[in-house]
Amino acid sequence: MIFRQLFDTDSCTYTYLLASDRTREAIVIDPVRDALASYLRLLDELDLRLVYAVDTHLHADHVTALGPLRSETRCVTVMGRETAADCVSERIADGDTIEVGGVRLEARYTPGHTDDSYSFVLAEPGGPLRVFTGDTLLIRGTGRTDFQNGDPRLQYQSLFGKLLALPDDTLVYPAHDYKGWTVSTIGEERRHNPRLQVASIDEYVDIMNNLKLPHPRMMDVAIPANRACGDTV
């Protein structure tokens, strides 16, 4: 399997490229519109054909490249069925899979950060189990829950009921990082993530309801643009 972790410095977004080294078919997760040219260049350099472009949720801090990638490559754009983006080609539900050349992603509905948040589990034959957690589980943090129908109680259930149920050695790849971390594991986050060191759901809800964070600076532009898959602003 071909795997690349790409980083947008402006929004601190991680984009992931997964591809079959046998069929040269590819999947991109959480692409940023401002990085479109670099994605197209990398696909060309690696001789890959983009089949799926996936967003883990409707982002508020950058404009997605889903629509532009579809226009440029004729790929299928994918989001969860709960999303407010009515422009995607394919809507998926919990337990659904997308696959290219043996590279298989299983969707896990993990609401809480937003009401349309999904994580994606990759089980590579002979390789490590990986999970792409969007903004649900971050490295030493969790995604805020104070807009886009976010819900800390649902996020607690997504974290403790779904993501932390994965094996401890599962590699964790989030959609964002602001401290320079690139990857973690489920076991590492279980032990060292301060948001997960809670005794009850009520304690977690209290923490999340009192973060008092400013809204993302791109929010007023990004949300309407992302409802149109990044094709308009």
N, C-alpha and C positions, 0 to 999 in steps of 0.2 A: 504494500500500500504506500502511496505517496501522501505525505502529511506536511502541511506548512501552517505555522501560526504567524499571522500578519498583524501589524499594529498601526493604528491611526493615532498619531500623537495629539491631534487637536481634541478629540473626544475620548481618548484613552480606551478606544474600542479594539478588541481582538476579533479578527476575522479568521476563519479556519477554512483551509482548502484540503479536501480529502479526495483521493482519486485512486482508481484501479491501475496498477502498473501493467495489467494484462490488457484491458480494453481501452485504456486512456480516457475513460469517462470520469467526470468530476462532480463534486458537490461543494458548494460554498455556503458557509454559515455566517450570518450577520455581516454582510458586506456594507461598506460605507460608500456613499455616492462620490465623495471627493477623491476616493482612491480607485475609481473605475478604471482609469488608464493603466494603473499598475497591475490590476487583476487581469486585464486583457493581455497585457504584455507577458505576465507569468504563464497564463494558459498557453499562449503561443510558444514561449520558450520551452515549456515542458511537453509540448505537443498533446495538449489535453482538450477534450470537448466537454464544455460545461452542460450538464444535464439538469441539475437542480440548484436553485438558489433559495436558501432558507433563512427566515428571520425567526429568532426564538420568541420575539414579542414585538409589539409596536413600540419602537424606541422613541425616547423623548429628548435625547441629547445629540443626535446626529440624524442626517437624512440617509435613508437606506438606498442601496444600489440595486434593489430587486428589479424594479422596472427597467432601468437602463441596461442591466445585464440581460434581461429577457429580450430587449430590443436588439442588442448587439449579438447575442448568441443563440436566441430562440430556446433558451432553457425554460424549464418549468419553475415557476415561483411558488413557494410553499410557506404557509403559516398555519397555525392552529385554527380550528373551526370557530373559536370564540372571538377571533380578531375583528376589529372594526374596519380593517382594510378590506374593501370589497373588490380589490383589483387583482388578488392573487389567483394563480391558475389552479391551485390544488389546496384544499383545506384538509387538514389531518386531525385525528382524534387520538386520545390516549391509547397506546398499544399499536398504533399504525406504524408501518415501516416504509422507508424509502431505500432503494438499493441501486448501486451501479457496480457492475463487474465484481460482485462479491463483497463490496464495501456496503455494509448494511447498518442503517441508523434506525433505532426504535424510539418512537416519540413517547415521552412521559409528560402528562399534563401536570404542571407544577405552578398553579396560580398563587398569587399573593403579592408579588411585586406589581404585577398588573393582572387583569382578569384573563389575559390571553397568553400567559407565560408558559412556555414549554422547555423541557430539557431533552437532550437526545443522547442515547446510550449507543456506543460503538463497541461491538465485540469482534475484534479482529482475530481470526484463526491464528494461533501461535503467538499472538501479541497481547499487550495489556488491555484490560477493560478501561474504556474512557467514557467520560460523561461531559457533555457540553451543556453547561448549566445556565446560560444566558445571564440574567441579573438575579436569579433566585438565590444561588449560592455563589458568593465571591470568595476570594482567598482572604481569610481572616475577617470576613464580613458577610452581610447579606443585603440584598437590594431593598431600597426604601419602599414603603407601602402606602404613601400618602397622596397618590394621584392615580388616574386611569383605573379606577375601581380596585385599587390595591386593598389588601386585607391582611393584617398581620396574623390573624387566626388561620386563614387559609395557607399563608406562607409557612407557619409553624408546621402544619400538617404536611405540606409539600416537602419541607426539609426533613423532619423527623420520621414521617411515614413513608417517604419515597426515596429521597436522595441518600439519607443516612442508612437506609436499608441495603444499599449496595455494598459489596465487599470493601474492606478497609484499604486494599491496595488499588482501588479504582482511581485512575488519574482524573483530576478535576480541571477542566478548562472553562473559565468564565468568559463572559462577553466583555468585561471591563476589568482593568486594574489600574490603580492610581499610585502604587508604591513601587512598581518595578517587578512584582512577582509575575511569573509566567505560567506556573502549573503547581498544583498541590495534589493531595490524595484525600479520599473520604476519611480515612483514619486520622490523618493529620488535622483536618478541619474539625473532626469530632473532638479531638483532644485540645486543640489550640485556638479555635475560632471563638473569640469572646462572646459573640452573639449566641453561640450554641451552648454556653455554660449556664443554662437556666434550669431551674427545678420544675417549672410548670409552663403551660401555655400562657397563663395570665402574666407571668413574669416577662415572657417574650413580648407579649402585646404591649405591656407597659414600656418596655425599652423602645420599641418601634414607634409608639405613639408620642414619644418625647424626644425625638432626634432633632427636631426644629432645624431642618436643612433648608437652604434656599432652593428655589426651583431651578432646574437646569437652564442655562442661559439660552439654549437653542429651542426650548420647549415649545414656544408659540409658533415657531417655524416648522420644527421637526414633526410634531404630531399630525398637523394637517397634510404635510408633504408625504408622510409615511402611510397615511390612509390611502394615498394615491400611488403607493409603492415607489415613491421617490421620483415619479415622472413629472411632477409639478411642484412649485413652491408657493 
